[in-house]
């Protein structure tokens, strides 16, 4: 999982570098705004179904109830399909508002319609991915991710060659989003085929319990996660959208504000978060494992493994932070041929230990049925970040935005770690 994720992340990073070097900074900033809205749409569509399917299937596996595995995952897929179509309709009905308010009227409504088409497929794929994680066949999700990204690169490069000469932000962003949507079609088709074969060949019909409460159990996890995810994603979207406008209030022209926004979010942060590939791969597998220990009330193993994971990830991140600080000037110039990117990377390097450990802690908490607390922490974090951006960026410009990142990340880390420590104390 780690190896494949690392390779995929390298491919993703190289592709992002290619795109960043091909298009203008303003176009990159607009594309980042589009992806912010896209991410919000994915949240509406998926509604926490990935965590839900992982948790439900893991619990049924823990007692050997194959009938429960089949019934619960089918219900998860149907629910995800419903939420996906609802998100699709919401985006289509509000396309003009999204273009005008979110995208600063830099692109047309056709891009919103493209996003809407992809949402039902993404929702179903999220449910299936949760199933593969729970049954410990994550390599099938890995293949889906590779297929999706290879298709995305091939299609996007072809489309950019066609639309780049026009120099139009609209055409460039359309090419990037169309490439993403078509790659989702490839991934979705693969997921459906492989999931059907897996369910028929690897999951028998053994029935341990006659429980018919699967819908209740699904929604008991899904609804709190969905509601808090909507709030969190809505606040995250608002946060990203007000950054360019807040920079404008500082006296920066709209085009330059979008360029600065694109430099930080589309160029610097991907480099800062690239090594987190190792932790992200591991942490995604923590949810079903800690869920099994939690169901069995094996609190000793939970404490032992969580402590080791936190210490190990902190030392890993601390080493990386030092490497970034020492070599970052050459890194920005070498990757993007722009020394200003290296300056931003160096500024964010001290945050790496806190951001990376938080990834591990959050996924441990999700496995311990504390996913709502994780999302609540993220909401508090976003409220603080938005407050910083709203009040300080108009006065201090880009320095105010950097301060908001530090404040929110440190707060998120502190609250998540406190929750885990409180749970451990309650088991003594």
N, C-alpha and C positions, 0 to 999 in steps of 0.2 A: 504494500500500500504506500509506504513511504517512498520507495524507489520510483514507482510509477507516478506518484504525485509530484515528485521532484522533477522528473523528466517533463511532465505536462506543464509544470510551472515555468520551467526554462523556456519551453516553446511559447507559452503565453507571454512571458516577459519579452522575449525576442520579437514576438509579433507586435506587442505594445510599443516597443522601441521603433520598429519599422513604421508603424502608423504615426507615431509622434514625430518622426523625422520626415514623413511624407506630407503631412497636412500642416496648415498654419496654426499658430497658438490659439487664435480666436476660435477656429473651427474645432480644435481640441477641447476648448472650454465649453462650447455649445454641446459637443458630443458627450462630455461629462455630465452636463445638465440632463440630457436625454437619458443617459444611463441611470441617473438618479431617479427619474420618473419610471423607467423600466423596472428598476429594483423595487420600487413601491408597488408596481403592478404585480410583480412576482410574489411579493408578500401577501397581497390581496388574494392571489390565486392559490398559493400553496397553503397559507393559513396555518402553518405549523404542522402540516400533515406528515412531513418527513420524520420529525421527532415522535409524533403520535404512532405512526406505523412501526417505527423501530421499537418503541416501548411496548406496544400491544403484542407484537409478534414475539419479542424477547420473553415476555411473561408467559405466553402460551408454550414457547419452546422449553422454558424452565420446568414445566410440569409434563412435557411430552405430549401435548394435546395437538396433534396434527390437524384435526378437524377445526379447532379454534384458530390455528394459523391461517388456514384457507379462508374461513368465513370472515375473519377480522380484516385480512388484507384486501379482500374483494370489496368489503364495505368501505374501507379507507379509499380505495380507488374511485368508487362511485361518488363518495363525498368530495374528493379532490376534483373530480370532473365537474360537479355542481359549482364549487367555489371558483373554478377556472373560468367557466362560462359567465358567471356573475361579474368577475373582474373584467372580462372581455367586454361585456355590455357597458359597464361603468366607464371604461376608457373611450369607447366609441361615442357614447352620449356626451362626454365632456371633452371631446377632442379640441374644439376651438378654445376653450378655457385653458387647457394644458399648453397649447401652442402660444397663446398670448401671454399668459402669466408666468409659466414655467420656462419656456424656451425663448422669451423676449422677442417673439415673432420672427425668429431667425430662420425657421423652417416651416413647412406646411403640415397640414393635418394628416397627410399620407403616412408620415412616420409614426404617428399615434396609432393608426389603423394596423400598421405592420406589427407593432408591439402587441396590440390586442389579439391578433391572430395566434401569437405564440403562447399566450398565457394558459389556455386549457391544457396544452401539451406539456408545458413546464410543470403544472400542478400534478398531473398523472405521473410524470417521470419522477417527481419528488417522492411520491408515495411508494413507487416501485424501488427507488434507491434506499428508502428506509427499510424496506423488506429485505433487500440484499445485505444490508448492514447487520440486521438482526440475525439472519441465518448464517452469518459468517462466510458469505460468498461475495465479498466486496469487489473482487476482481472483475465481476460482471459490470458493476457500476464504473469501474476504472476504464474498461473497454469502451463503455458508452461515452465517457468523458473524452477519451482519445478520439473516438470517431467524430464526436461533435466538434472538437477543436480543429482537427485536421480538415474537416469539411468547411469550417468557418474560415480558416486561413486561405484555402484554395479559392473559395467563392469570393471572399472579400478582396483578395489581391486582384482577381480578375475584374471585379466591379470597380475597384479604385483606379485601375489602369484605364477603364472606360470613362469614369466621371471626373478624375483629378484634373485633366486638362482644362475643364470648364472653370475651375477655381471657385465654383459656387459652394457655399457652406451647405446649402440645401442638398445638392447632389452628393457631396462627400458624406454627409451624415446618413442620407438615404442608403448609400452603398454599404456603409458600416452596419446599419441596423438590418438591412435585407440579408446580408451575409450571416448575421447572428440568427435571424429567424429561420433561414433555410437549414442552418446547422442544427437547430433545435428539432426540425422535422426529421432529420437523419437520426438523431439521438433517440427521439420518441419512438420511431419505427423499430429501431433495434431493441429498446427497452421492452416494448410490448411483446415482441417475438420471443426474446430470451426469458422474460418473466413467465410467459405461458408455458414454455417448455420446462422451466425449472419447477414450477408449481405442480405440473403433471407427473414429473419423473422423480422428484426428490422429496416431495411431501406426501405421505400416505394418508389414510383415512382414519387413523387411530383416534378414538374419541374418549377423553378422560372425564370430561364434564359436560353436563347438559345445559350449561349456562347460556342464556339467550340475551345477555346484557352487553353484547359487544358494542352496540350503538351507544349505549350509555357510557361505557368505558372509554370509547373513542372520543366522544364529545366532552367527557370529564377532563381529558387531557387537551383536546383540540381547542375548545372554546376559550379557556383562560389564555392559552398560548396565542390563539388567533387574535383575541381582543387586544392583548398587550402588544402583540406583534404589529397590529395596525397602528396603535398609538406610537410605538417605537419607530416604525418605518415612516409614518406620517411626519413625526418630529424630525427624523433624519433627513427626509426629503425637504422639509422646510428649512432645516439647517443649511443644506447644500445650496438651496435656491436663493437664500438671503445673503450668502457670502458675496457674490458679484455686486448685488445692489448696495450692500454695506460698504464695499470697497469704493463704489461710485460716490457715496456720501462723503468719503474721505478726500474727494476731489480727483479720483482716478477715472479716466474716460471709460465708457462701457466696454470698448474693444480691448483695452489694456487690462481692465478688471477681469474679463473672461480669459485673457491670456495668462494672467497671474494664477487664476483659479485652476486653469488647465495644467500649468507647470507643476503646481503642488500636488493636486489630486491625480493627475494623469501621468506624471513623470517621476516625481520624488517619492511619493508614498508607495507606489508599486515596488521600488527598489528597497525601501525600508522594510516592507512586509514580505519580500520574496523569501528570505530564509525561514519564515514562519511555516513554509510548506511542510517541513518535517513535523512540526507540532500540530498543524491542522490535520494532517493525515492520521497521526496517532490519536488526537483528541476526538476525531469523528468516530473512532472505534471504542472510545471510553463509555459512551452512553449505554450500549447494550450490556457491556461487561459489568459496569457499576450497577445497572438496573437489576441484573441477576443476583448480585451480592446483596442488594437492598431488599429484594423480594425474600431472599433466604435469611435476612437479618444477620449477615456475616459482617458485623461492623468492624471487627479487628482487621480483616483484609482490606476493607474500604479505607481505613485510616492508614494502614501500612503503604498501600499502593498510591494513595493520594499524596502522602508526604514525599515519597520517592519521586513522583512525577513533578511535583512543584519544585523541589530542590534541583532536580536535573534540568528542568526547563529554564529555571532562573540562571544557573551556571552557563548553560548554552547561550542564552540571550545576553548575558553580561559579556561573554567573550565576543559575540558579534557586535555589540555596542562599541567595544574598544576598537575592533577592526574597522568599523565604519568611520569612527572619529579620526583614525590615523590615515586611512587611505581614501577618504571620500572625495577629496579635491580632484584627484586623478580619475576617480570613478565617474563623476559627473561629466567631465570633459571627454572621457573615452567612450561612454555609452551614448550620450546625447550631443556631444560636441558643444556643450554649453556649461560653463563653470557655475552659473547661477543655480542650476539644479543641485550641484554638489553642496552648495551652501545650505539649502533647505534640508538635504539629507543629513548633514552634520548637525543641524539644529534639532532634528527629531531623533537622532541616535540615542541620547540618554533615556528616551522613553521606551526603548525596545524591551528591556527586562520586564517592565510593567505590562506592556501590551501583550507580550508573548505568554507570560505566566497567566494572564487573565484568560487567554484562549483555553488553556488547560483547565483552570478552575471552573469556568463556565460550563464546560462539557461534563465535568465530574458532577456538578450540581444538577444538570439536566438528567443524568442517570440516577440521581437520588430523589427524583420527583420534586425538584426545586426549580423547575424550568420557569415557573411564573415569577419567582424571585429574581432569576437572572434577567428576565425581560423588564421587570420593575426597576432593577438597578440600571439597565440600559436607558430606560425612560428618564430617570433622575439625571443620569449622565448627560443625556441630550438636552434636557431643560437647562442645565448649567451651561452647556456649550452654546446653546442658542442665546442665552442671556449675555454671555461674553461677546458673541458676534454682534448682537443687536446694539449693545451699549458701548463696547470698546473698539470694534473695528472702524466705525465712522470717525473715531477720534485718533486712533493709533494705526489705522491701516492694516497692512499685512502682519505687523507685530501683534496686533490685537487678535488676529486669527490664529497665529501660532500659540499665543497664550491660552486661547480657548481649547486648543487640542491638548495642551499639557494639563489644564484643569480637569477636563472631562475624562481623560485616560487615567489619571491618578485617582480620581474619585471612583471610577468604575472598578479599578483594581482593588481599592481598599474595601469597598462594600461587598464585592464578590468573595474576597478572602475572609472577611468577617463572618459572612453567612456560612461558609464551609467550616470554619472553626467553631461556630456556635452549634452546628449539627454534630460535630465530633464530641463536643462537651456534653450534649444531651444524651449521648449513648453511654457515657461513663456511669 
